[in-house]
Amino acid sequence: MTDTRSRGPRHRRRKTALVAGIPLALTSAGVLAYSPLFGDDAQSSASAATSAAPAWATAAADGFASVNALGQNGTYGGRDGQIVTVKTLADLEKYATAAEPYVIVVAATIKMNPVGKEIKVQSNKTIVGSGTSGHIVGGGFFLGAGVHNVIIRNLTIRDAYQGIWNDKDHDFDAIQMDGAHHVWIDHNDLRHMADGLIDVRKDSTYVTVSWNKLSQDNKAFGIGWTENVVTDITVHHNWIRETEQRNPSTDNAAHAHLYNNFLEDVAGTDIKSSYGNYSRGATKMVLENSYFQGVNNPVIKDSTATIVQRGNTFVGTSGRNESGGTAFDPKTYYGYTLDKTADVPALLKSGAGPRGSIGTTAATTKAAAATTLTVAKDGSGQYSTVQAAINAVPANNPSRVVIQVKPGTYREAVTVPANKPHVTIVGTGASRKDTLIVEGHAAGMPKPDGSGGYGTPGSATVSIKADDTQLRNLSVSNDFDEAANQAVAGHQAVALLTAADKVFLDSIIVSGDQDTLEMETAAKGTLGRVYVKNSYVIGNVDFIFGRGTAVLDRSIITLKKRWDGSSGGYITAPSTEANRKGILITRSTVNGDVSNASFSLGRNWHPGGDTAVDPQTTVRETSLSAAIRPNPWSDMGGFSWKDDRFAEYKNTGAGSGSASSERPQLTDSQATGQEIADWLGDWTPTAS
């Protein structure tokens, strides 16, 4: 795309700012629908892993734990640190209490000494069981005030019970948090403790509890112990059975979202439920598509609390079943998909608790094994270039082919042709910076074969033309040197081009100057959806552009000075077709070492003066640095941006602003139609 600064006109909630640049050890993120768990990737001792971080080590939370707030962008645990495997209490405590981030794999039964011991977990940790062999016996974990970004997954925590059913002397919980935030508790089996199984206390917030089994206990799950109303918590897909109370009990929660849980009181046993879900104090609770079987008083509330019920099923229950008041819309904070209520019991009986494979549930069954090809610059793989591996993929391949690229710098132009769908290209390094695909072509440069210039799309370092392509855990760059090539007429230099549908860019870095990330469709009138997650996009002029339907979610958009050291540019330049969705930037951060008020959020590109296109950019719930101009939208090529579709919603930061004729803001009602699901439709991106 032409930079019209240097040439005549042509047609054509709660976020936290991050420092500019890229963390040195930021690794890949994203939850896999299926990934082998702790096979050859797991280490046999408490030593650091040297192999690539597998998907289970880099997974990030959903629900309220995914929300950017309090200086923390989502919950991803120890993914930035080393992977260690522990089999002793001493090693577990050593790494869990360390200041550094770690992924801690528990590969044995570890007995707490003394009984009731709760390891004081520090921030930036993932503690995950190896298959089903990770057991913590006789104690658990404690997360104190200010501890954040902690994941506890795939563990069995059990048997601190001291023989007293309603035990008030032994506070031996499986997991307790007092004032922690951004915590994800997932796929655990918690049972037979001396007090509660999970206690979320004293203003702990941004917590997600998912896919756990909670059983054989008097008090299952308590939320509260505070007069403040600040806790935001998501509780979904948990099987709570044979517990008497706190299932959960939710006191003074600002937002409690419970969905797709299965509460079961089995007839003929000694354990009788006294109540199910309880909304207490000033709690606002949304309760959806949950299944209650045999539970006494399945849903109850205080007169001061609210519960909004939708789609729940009650079988053999008795006593109070209450609702009332107004609560909140969870989709204001995060996206989610409800399973059918009738499917919940079977789904959780087969899918809750520790898994041999994280993410393999009845709802996300294992796909056919993918073909794997390896690329290594040093010759240790099957291929020494990425393109050679792509060339080896059969035409019209019917199933997934994974190309694993070992760390190194691969200077080559790479194309995934349209007849090779279902290809995943993934870097195997510990950081997305370890594997770099780079080239330096620009639109105005002549091709070596004398057939003319590259043109803008032809300048791309990586071109994706096949549907269902994925890139993960690597970097793509165009390092064309503008300063050294002032004689070249066209400086557009694309790093990554997509011209296909269902392209998933997960935990990557895309860097360049002008026209860094071009997202098109295979042809006019076709759909070209792209989902960019947990990634960095770096550039200065129109560096996120095209007619594709694109979502940038939980990503960092880094503004870059121009070749002459000046600041100024445009982030987006959509050329969206009419009646299509354009570019959506959501839950992200815009920053960079540039001058204040020097960048626009976007401008409207009408290629060749095309009056039929209807460019669209929406930037919502994103932290904007002071680099953004007070009037953030710009005209392009003689077309007024006000005649196209440009809007903001609930952005924050020094670069945000209130509604005006120069700064359109969506209403709450309008915003419900401009969410990720509206962009992606029937496609749910899943890393594979």
PyMOL commands that set and color helices and strands:
alter all, ss='L'
color gray80, all
select helices_A, chain A and resi 55-58+63-66+89-96+330-332+341-351+386-391+455-458+483-485+607-609+641-643+668-671+676-680
alter helices_A, ss='H'
color red, helices_A
select strands_A, chain A and resi 68-69+72-73+82-86+102-106+109-111+118-120+125-129+135-137+140-143+148-153+156-158+175-178+181-186+189-191+196-201+205-210+213-224+231-236+239-245+249-251+253-259+262-264+277-280+284-288+291-293+299-301+306-310+313-315+371-375+401-405+408-411+414-416+423-427+435-439+462-464+470-472+475-478+496-499+503-506+509-511+517-520+529-533+536-539+541-546+549-553+556-559+569-574+583-586+589-592+599-603+616-620+623-624+633-634+645-649
alter strands_A, ss='S'
color yellow, strands_A
deselect
rebuild
show_as cartoon
